[in-house]
């Protein structure tokens, strides 16, 4: 019987192959420090064990030609997985509210080579065109709650969008 880390490693290798990045299979955790590509957060093909079950579910639910929404896209890893599954005739709408990570999200999405992802810098909320306050959290996980006692009263104001309003305005209806 194989060990859990060994099985997870094999699952990750299979997911990387399915995502279409075979050159990264043998370098799952190798990011050259100081290189132009190095980021403070893992790239989508690096070991990401806590998301493996989500990625497997996305494989089952995202079909070619679908529209998918990634609410709280963070670094864009799952947006890229969805984009590869929906293919060039599908579309992924990625929503990210954190001003501290939106540039990293954009960088990852552009460098993933997927042209079927649209990134929206908005907080998904029950009403559109309002402003919510976000507080810096741990490891770029910002929140509407000031759980970490933001130093110097640091906070960010972000415009909101309601998904119903977004669907009505764009005509894009997600399958999942």
C-alpha positions as MATLAB code, in Angstrom:
seq = 'XXXXXXXXXXXXXXXXXXXXXXXXXXXXXXXXXXXXXXXXXXXXXXXXXXXXXXXXXXXXXXXXXXXXXXXXXXXXXXXXXXXXXXXXXXXXXXXXXXXXXXXXXXXXXXXXXXXXXXXXXXXXXXXXXXXXXXXXXXXXXXXXXXXXXXXXXXXXXXXXXXXXXXXXXXXXXXXX';
ca = [
       0.000    0.000    0.000;
       1.459    3.375   -0.977;
       1.778    6.316    1.354;
      -0.622    9.283    1.287;
       2.120   11.771    0.194;
       3.099    9.367   -2.603;
      -0.505    9.086   -3.783;
      -0.977   12.872   -3.571;
       2.181   13.369   -5.605;
       0.857   11.016   -8.304;
      -2.505   12.846   -8.285;
      -0.721   16.196   -8.654;
       1.378   14.858  -11.546;
      -1.814   13.647  -13.258;
      -3.541   17.025  -12.712;
      -0.560   18.892  -14.121;
      -0.674   16.705  -17.214;
      -4.430   17.308  -17.549;
      -3.867   21.053  -17.170;
      -1.568   20.939  -20.172;
       1.697   21.948  -18.542;
       3.797   18.829  -19.065;
       7.064   20.759  -18.873;
       6.315   21.442  -15.224;
       5.665   17.817  -14.267;
       9.204   17.148  -13.123;
       9.570   20.482  -11.351;
       6.455   20.678   -9.230;
       8.097   22.590   -6.448;
      11.042   24.254   -8.146;
      10.862   28.004   -8.464;
      14.247   29.572   -8.987;
      14.660   32.193   -6.305;
      15.453   35.618   -7.627;
      14.372   34.803  -11.177;
      11.949   37.022  -13.055;
       9.301   34.313  -12.687;
       9.563   33.849   -8.937;
       6.513   34.948   -7.010;
       5.786   35.185   -3.305;
       2.966   32.677   -3.835;
       3.044   29.277   -5.565;
       2.419   29.071   -9.279;
      -0.628   27.050  -10.288;
       1.403   23.969  -11.213;
       3.335   23.757   -7.949;
       2.308   21.356   -5.235;
      -1.114   22.462   -4.061;
      -2.369   19.509   -2.048;
      -5.131   21.336   -0.189;
      -6.870   22.139   -3.488;
      -6.510   18.741   -5.164;
     -10.055   17.612   -4.357;
     -11.448   20.895   -5.706;
      -9.428   20.440   -8.893;
     -10.813   16.926   -9.324;
     -14.374   18.243   -8.895;
     -13.704   20.977  -11.456;
     -12.586   18.320  -13.914;
     -16.001   16.689  -13.544;
     -18.087   19.876  -13.698;
     -16.283   22.152  -16.198;
     -16.995   20.961  -19.708;
     -15.775   22.316  -23.077;
     -17.667   25.477  -24.035;
     -18.953   26.187  -20.520;
     -18.966   29.516  -18.692;
     -17.523   29.277  -15.172;
     -17.160   31.827  -12.355;
     -14.233   31.826   -9.929;
     -15.352   33.994   -7.014;
     -12.363   34.866   -4.853;
      -9.831   33.911   -7.508;
      -6.844   34.625   -5.245;
      -3.714   33.749   -7.273;
      -5.758   32.370  -10.175;
      -4.805   28.708   -9.818;
      -8.345   27.377  -10.037;
      -9.224   29.887  -12.771;
      -6.480   28.343  -14.891;
      -7.693   24.815  -14.147;
     -11.241   25.815  -15.142;
      -9.993   27.602  -18.278;
      -8.178   24.488  -19.445;
     -11.311   22.388  -18.907;
     -13.770   24.762  -20.632;
     -11.348   25.155  -23.522;
     -11.038   27.920  -26.110;
     -14.804   28.068  -26.718;
     -15.528   28.439  -22.994;
     -14.988   31.370  -20.652;
     -13.917   31.846  -17.034;
     -14.869   35.009  -15.155;
     -12.468   35.407  -12.228;
     -13.427   37.835   -9.461;
     -10.817   39.023   -6.952;
     -11.391   41.794   -4.414;
      -7.994   42.086   -2.746;
      -5.855   44.957   -4.006;
      -2.844   43.212   -2.456;
      -3.097   40.181   -4.741;
      -4.827   41.390   -7.910;
      -1.490   42.109   -9.638;
      -0.244   38.613   -8.817;
      -3.510   37.136  -10.067;
      -3.187   39.074  -13.325;
       0.469   38.004  -13.707;
      -0.394   34.326  -13.205;
      -3.347   34.415  -15.583;
      -1.372   36.132  -18.345;
       1.596   33.777  -17.968;
      -0.625   30.686  -17.898;
      -1.267   31.159  -21.605;
      -5.035   30.950  -21.171;
      -6.845   33.562  -23.254;
     -10.310   32.598  -22.067;
     -10.123   34.122  -18.568;
     -11.491   37.575  -17.755;
     -10.343   39.061  -14.438;
     -12.622   41.459  -12.554;
     -11.335   43.553   -9.645;
     -14.550   43.525   -7.647;
     -15.888   42.167   -4.385;
     -18.826   39.844   -5.005;
     -21.624   41.057   -2.760;
     -25.418   40.984   -2.591;
     -25.652   44.467   -4.197;
     -23.641   46.126   -6.964;
     -21.981   49.552   -6.964;
     -21.408   49.664   -3.224;
     -18.094   49.850   -1.432;
     -16.849   47.308    1.098;
     -13.853   47.685    3.354;
     -11.215   44.947    3.337;
      -8.550   44.526    5.990;
      -5.149   42.942    5.400;
      -5.126   39.326    6.482;
      -2.484   36.656    6.825;
      -0.610   35.653    3.615;
      -2.619   37.874    1.258;
      -5.951   36.527    2.514;
      -7.778   39.801    3.090;
     -11.115   39.913    4.863;
     -14.087   42.115    5.642;
     -13.235   41.362    9.288;
     -10.317   43.038   11.033;
      -9.197   39.774   12.655;
      -5.494   40.570   12.598;
      -5.748   44.118   13.946;
      -4.467   45.864   10.818;
      -1.502   48.023   11.690;
      -2.089   51.754   11.443;
      -5.735   51.136   10.627;
      -4.810   49.779    7.184;
      -7.825   48.988    5.046;
      -8.912   49.044    1.423;
     -12.170   50.113   -0.181;
     -13.366   47.907   -3.029;
     -16.375   48.299   -5.322;
     -18.904   45.478   -5.280;
     -20.775   43.509   -7.919;
     -23.781   41.248   -7.457;
     -23.588   38.120   -9.589;
     -27.233   38.522  -10.646;
     -26.430   42.021  -11.945;
     -23.292   40.748  -13.669;
     -25.220   37.957  -15.413;
     -27.970   40.389  -16.462;
     -25.431   42.887  -17.861;
     -23.213   40.376  -19.688;
     -25.569   37.546  -20.579;
     -22.952   35.101  -19.266;
     -24.630   32.338  -17.292;
     -22.304   29.943  -15.481;
     -22.946   26.247  -15.710;
     -21.535   25.787  -12.249;
];
